[in-house]
Structures are given as C-alpha cells and as structure tokens.
Amino acid sequence: MEPTRSKGSAWSLGVGMVGGLAVVVGLLAGCASEKPKPMAQPSSEQVKGNADRGFDRLKQEERERRPAGM
C-alpha cells in the first residue's frame, strides 16, 4: 500500500505542528511570567511643582506673544 502523502507534505506538516507547539509554549510562558510592578505614584508636592512649572511656561509664552503696545 502506498502512503497518501509525499515526503514533502509530511515534512511541512511536521514543521507546522512544531511551529504551532512553539507558539503555544511561548504563550503559556508569557502568561505565566511575573507581572511588571506598577510605577510609583508621584507625591502631591511633585504634582504641584510640575503644574506650577507648566503654568509658568504658559505665562511666559503668553508674554512673548503679546504685542509690545499692550
């Protein structure tokens, strides 16, 4: 009795199965890895300082854009 598949198609089937298995193992390993730690939250002083600097820059830009006669 002669096999229904050629050596080339059997080989490609084997490569496909090994590739699929590698993807599944990769997904399982990725899901099982340790989750990253959350970033530290800034303190209220840091938030206030950043906001103050942002407003100072905005005020400076407004002064630079204002016509000289105003």
Order of alpha helices (4+ residues) and beta strands (2+ residues): alpha-alpha
